[in-house]
């Protein structure tokens, strides 16, 4: 079946640095990918919709300069958390839409210290 | 806007017990409804879905029926196993194909 590979699974970074998270569709082409954020014991919140070859569409309240999304090819979307701060610590998950359904990456646990 | 309200956990059960996780939703129009499962250390996997009123989704012994009159999509399984221990998410998708998730319910099944 369709697989979305997300890396890294865990990352610890220092405050002020940037972190890049990659999401790859391994056996299909993903025109659209979605990026979610999940706080402890809370729901997944959609951050942005990433479309190949165009600018991402961000949800209300999500800082586009803070969370840079690039979808340069049909198999790769990246989320870069710039100038990370402890409040950016969270679980980030990507997904791709395919055939009316959705395939999810395994998520990235980001800890900013 | 769209929203999903899901039964709070955690839920702890013994093997072969009956499991119900309540889910209700608010949406404009006629959304598709989903249950996703996240096993420890893994990504979200689609468990079942229903795309219109009165549809019943089923998979791996789990069932959920799309109830438009009560705006509900409760998940049920008649006899759980230890391997069913996971976090379960109720979700809906709108015309823009964006998913709205419930908070997730952690289920632990003890032998």
Interface residues (C-beta under 8 A of the other chain):
Chain A: X4 X6 X32 X34 X36 X41 X42 X43 X44 X45 X46 X49 X93 X95 X97 X100 X101 X102 X104 X105 X106 X107
Chain B: X4 X32 X34 X36 X41 X42 X43 X44 X45 X46 X49 X89 X93 X97 X98 X99 X100 X101 X102 X103 X104
